[in-house]
Amino acid sequence: MTEGRACAVVAPGAGTPVELGLGRPVIKVGPPLSTQIGLVESELPPGGGFRVPHWHEDLDEVFYVLEGEIEYLLDGQWRRAPAGTTVFIPAGTVHAFRNDSGRPARQLAVGPSGAVELITELAGHPRERWEQVHARHRSHYARSQPGDQRTDRAAAGVPAAASGEAGAT
């Protein structure tokens, strides 16, 4: 039995919008509603996304493409994912995502509530502090991968000036 918690219906267009820059994430489920799971719906305009390769020590994530086409950096390669595609990213996996299609795209991101807490905290800080926020949430930019293997950002298609555009983590 769950004490002190209640069911909720989040209507279309409802939720908590988060301002992160390129992309429009809306938190549908997360703290305080749930301490177990998070759900974020994001609209990614052309050029939007979170292009900085990063990884989470203990957060699995699932992305589901609702509309358009989004590319995900997985295993060092950008992979195209059209609407209807599900992308699972286990903890410890370097990843990023972008919308380079020229058309708007939308996705759902599902993960533990800690992912929502990370997104919420990022919104409260300037981009030059995002790497420190990630570290507090046991997430890291991919200068080194789990196991201290080096990651070449240029090989991943990330410009040296990229500072972390966002739509979800």
N, C-alpha and C positions, 0 to 999 in steps of 0.2 A: 504494500500500500504506500502511496506517495502522499505525504502530509504537506499541506501548505501550497500545493501546486494545483493548477486547474487546466483543463483543456482550453485551447484557444483556436479561433478561426481568424486568419489574417487575410483580409479582403484584397482583391486585386488593387494595386496601386498603394496599398498600405505597407507599413513597415517603417524602419528608421533609416532614412537616407544618410549616407556618409560621404563627405566631400574629400576626395583624394587626388583630384586632378583629372587625368584622362581616363574616363570611365565613370559610371554612376552606380555604385553598389548600394543596395538597399537591404538592410538586415531584416529578415523575415522571422527567424528564430535564433535565439541566443540568450545570454544573460540579460535580464533576470528571469525571462520566461523559462529557460532551460539551462541547466549547468552540465548537461550531457551531450547536446548536439547543437550545431549551428547550421543555418541555411541562409545564404546570401544570394540574391538575384542581382545580376549586373548587366547593365547595358554598356556595350563597348562601341563607341563611335569609331569610324575609320582612324587608324593610328593609335587607338586605345589599347590598354592591357597593362600587364606587369611584366616588362621585358627583362628585368634584371634576374639572371639565374640565381636561384636560392633554394634552400632546403630546410626542412623542419626536423628536429631531433625526434619528436614523438607525435607528430600530427599527420595522420593519413588524410587525404583530400580526394573528393570525387567532384568532377566537373561534368555538367550535362549541358550541351549546346542546345538552346531553345530555338534560336533563329540565326540565320546567317552562317558565317564560317569563321572559326577561330583556329589559330595555329598554337600548338603547345610544344615547348621544348622538352623533349624526352630522350634520354640516352644520347644527348649531344646533338640531336637532329630536330629541326622544326617539322612537326607533323600536322597536316591539315585535318580539321574535324568539322564536317558540315553539321547542320541541324539534325538532331536525333542521336548524335554521337555521345557516348559516355567515356570519360577519361578518368582512370583511377591512378592516383599517385601515392605510393606508400611512403611513410616516414623515411627520411634519409635519402630521398631521391631528388637530385637537382632538377628543377623545372622552372618554367616561365610561361607566359601566354601573351598573345598579341592578336590584334585584328588588322591585318594588312590587306583585307579583301576590297576596300573601297566602299563597302556598304556597312550599315550598322549591324551589330550582332548582339545576341543576348545569351547569357549562361546562368546556370545555377551552380553554386559552390556549396558542397555539403561536407561537413567535418565536425570535429569536436568543438565545443563551445570556446575553447582556447583560440581557435582560428578567428572567431568573431571578436574576441577580446583583442587580438593582435590588430585586426583591421580598425577597430574603434580607437585604439591607442595611436595608430599611425595617423589617423585623421587629426589628432590633437597636437601633432608636431610637424615642424618644417621638414622637407625632404632630406636636408643634410643631417638630420638626426634619425632617419628611418633605420639605418643599419644598427644603431644602438637599441632602438625599440625592438627590432627583430631579435637581437641577442637576449634581451630580457625575457622573450617568449620562446627561448630555445630554438630560434630560427636563425639562419645565417645566409649572408650573401655567398655565392659560390666561388670565392677566391680559393677556397679549399673545400673539397668534398668530404663527406664522412670518411674517416680513415686517412685524412690528410693528403689525399691525391689532389694535385693542382688542377684547376679549371681555367682554360683560356677563354675569357669573355669574348674576344674577337672571333674565335672559332665558333662560338655559339651564336654569332650574328648580333652581338650587343655592342653598340658604339661606345667608345671609351667615355663619352660625355653622359651616357645614360645614368640617370639618378633614381629611377624607380617610378615609372608611370603605373597607375593602379586601376584595378577594377575589382579585385579580390586578391588574396594572396596566392 
